[in-house]
């Protein structure tokens, strides 16, 4: 449908963490829907290379890459300035930059704690601070000066052993988005958070890269109601909803995109009762 494909026509969106995973998926979808995209990352994105290796053409008049370390205020200001220079204003931010890691808290060294907090939480603050300075200076369009969505994690809602530091950082991201919604709603700025579950992305691969975590990796899939990992594009779709006019009355929300992981646990009961796809499955009632 044409109206859907052009949902972000004449909009300029800053996407952080845009070189891979959720950030890249968000940038790709925004471009497909007509947006001008400023892709910010510490790594240079592949030359139009999609996750599956297919080479895609980038609309050069609507796409610009800016080398950005989200922990640095000057870099965030430069990324926002690039968006204004290319698009005339900053309509939205999809903040997807982040790192995984952690360990049991009594074994966690301060350097690892600082790395997780600095990139995931402080980085979010640095980016939204720069974005707010611009958004508050521009005129309202359809009642809004801008929309912000930050990608947190299901660890912000339900922490697993070894993910305490990551959970603390991403819980802070959720709280920060709520604060933004309360403080800046009357000024025409909306802010929301997305909490992905286990997503097929570099962050997930990094989180389970340590020796001996193969069974843990599998256990996360088994504990997810939909019995699979998510894809970056599925999280990107949620993020785009939250910065689009479709969510014009949504602010301060936390949208969980985790395949039902945080809803609860099956513990094999469905299979025991032979429900659904189980052999000999029958309706539960």
N, C-alpha and C positions, 0 to 999 in steps of 0.2 A: 504494500500500500504506500503510495507516494507520500502521504502525510506523515507516515511513520519514518520512512527513509530520510526525510528532510527535517526530522524533529529538532536538530541542532543547527539548521541553516542560519547563517549570520551570527553564530555564537562562537566565542573564543574560549577554549578550555585548556587549563594547565593540568597535565597529567604527570605525576611523579612516579618514579619506579617504572618508567615506560619502556625499558629495554627488554623486558621479559615478563612472563607470568601474567598476573592480573592487570598490571599497569599497561602492558603491551596490548592485551585484549581490549582494555577500555579505550586506548588510543585508536586501535583499529576500528572498533565499533563507532566511535565518535566521528571518525573520518567518513565512514560509510553512511552516516546519518547527517552529513553536511557540515560538521563543525570544522573550525580552524583549530588545530591542535599544537600546543607547545609541549613537546616531550622532554621531560627533565629527568636526568639519571646521571649516575657517576660513570656508567658504562655506555659506550656508543651502541645504539641499537643496530642490528643487522640491516644491511641495505635492502629494506623491504622484505626481509625473510620472515615468513610466518612460522609459527611453532612447529608445524609439520614439515618445514623445509621448503614449502612452495614459495616461489618468488612472487611478490605482489608489488604493484606499482603504487608509489606514494604520490599523492597530489601535492607537488612542491609548492604550489601557491597557498596551500592550507596546512602545511606541516613544517615545523621547525624543531630541531633538536638543540637543547641547551645543556651543556655539561653542568651538573648541579649536585653538590653534596648537601643533602637536606639538613645536615647538622650545622651548616654555616649560614649565618644571617645574610651576608652579602650575596652569597650564591642564590638564595631564595629570592631576594629582592631583584637580582638580575633576571631570574626566570620570569617573575611577574612583569618586569619591565619589557621583556621580550614579547610577552603575550599582548601587552598594550600596544607595543610598536607594530606588531603584525596585524592585530585585530581591532585596535582602537579602544578596547576595554577588556576587562576580565570578567566573563560571565559565570564561570564555574571552575572549581578545582576538584580533581579526583586524585586524592593523595594515597598512592599505593606503595610508596617506598617503605621498605622494612627488611629486617633480618631475623632469622630464626636462631635458636641456640638455647643454652641453659645448662641444667644439671641439678642434682640434689643440692639444696641450699647450703648445707654445711660444708659442701665440697666446692662450692662456686667461688671462684676468685673475683676480686673486686673489678678487675679489668673486663671480665665477661659481663658482669652486672652493668658496668658503665657503658659497654658497647650496646647492649640491648636497650637500655634506657635512652641513651643518646640518639640512636637511630630511630627507634620506634616511637618514643614519646616526645623527646625534645625536638626531634626532626619534624614531628607533626605540628608542634607549637611554632617552630620557626617558619614553616611554610604558611600556616594559616595566619600568622601575624603579618607576614608580608602581603598575603592576599587581602586581608581585611583593610589594610592601609589603602589599597587601590579601590576595593569595592565601595568603601565608605565615601570615597571622593567622586564617585561617578553617579550619574542620574539613574533613577529607577526605570526599568523597562518591564512593563506589565506588572508593576507593583514591587519588583525585586531589584536589588542591587547586585545580588550574586547568590550562588549556592555552593556549599562545600560538603564533600563526603570524604571521610577518612576510612581506610581499610584497617580494621583492627584484627581480631581473631576470636574463634570460639573459646580460646584460652582466657579471654576476658570474662567469660561467663561460667566456664567449667574447667578448672585447672587439673591437668594430669600430673602425676609424679614426674619431676624433672623439668617441668615447664613453669615453675613458680615465678622466676624472674621475667620470662616472656609474658606470663599472665599479668604480672604487676604492670609491665610496660603497656600492654594493650588495654588493660582495664583503665589505665590513665587516659588512653586515647578516647575511649567511650565517654568517660567523665568530661574530658575536654570538649567533646562535641556537644554534650548537653549544656555545658557552660556557654559555649558559643551561641547555641540556640536561644538561651535565656537572655544573654547580654545584648545580642545584636538582632533579634527578631524584629523589634520595633523599628530598627533601622533598615529593614528590608533585606537581611541576609539570613538564609536558612543553613542549618548544619545538621548532618546526620552521620551515623557510623554504620559500617557493614562489618559483620563478624563471620568470616568464612570458616568452614570446617576444614577437613583434609582435602586439599585441592592439588591436582596434578600440576605442580609448578616447581621452579627451582627452590623455593622456600621449603616445600615439603621434602624434596630430595635432600636438601641440606640437613633438615631436622632429623632424618632417618639414615644419614650416611655413616654413622658410627657402627663399628663391628657389633654384631649380636642383636641388631634392632630389626632384623627381617621379620621376626614373628610379631614384634610390636607394631610394625607397619601394617601387617595383615590384620591384627586385632582391631585397629582403628576402622578398617573397612568393614569388618564383621560387626562392629558395634554401631555402625551407621544404618539407620532404618532403611535407606534406599540401597544398601549393600554395594556401594561403590564409592569411589572418590569423585569429587566434583571437578569441573573443568574451569580454567580461568575465565572463559567466555560467560559462564553461568554467573560468576560473581560480578563480572563487568556489567552484565545486563541489570543486575540489582543496583549497582553504583550509578549507572546512567539513568535509571528511573528516579533516583534520589536527587539528581541534579537537573532533571528535566521539569518542564511545566506540568507533567503528569502528577508530580508530587508537590504541587504548589502549596498544599496545606499540611505538609509533613515536615516537621522540624524537631530536633532533639530525640529522634527515634534511633533505635538500634535494630537493624534488620539482619537476622541470622540466616546465613546461607550455608547450611551444614548437612543437608540431606537427612535431617531428623536426628542427628547425633545428640544434640542437647535436649531433645524432647524426652529422652528416657532410654531404657534398655529392654531388649527383647528377652535376653537370657535363654534363648532357645525354646521359649514357650510356644511360639507360632509353629515351629516345626513339630514340637511334641503333640500339638493339637491337630496337626496335618492341615494347616490353614494355607490357602493360597497356592503358591507354586510348589509346596512340599509334595512328595509322592503321595498320591491318593488324597490330595487336598480337597477339603470340603468347606463350605461356608461355616463360620464360627457359631452361627445361631440357627 
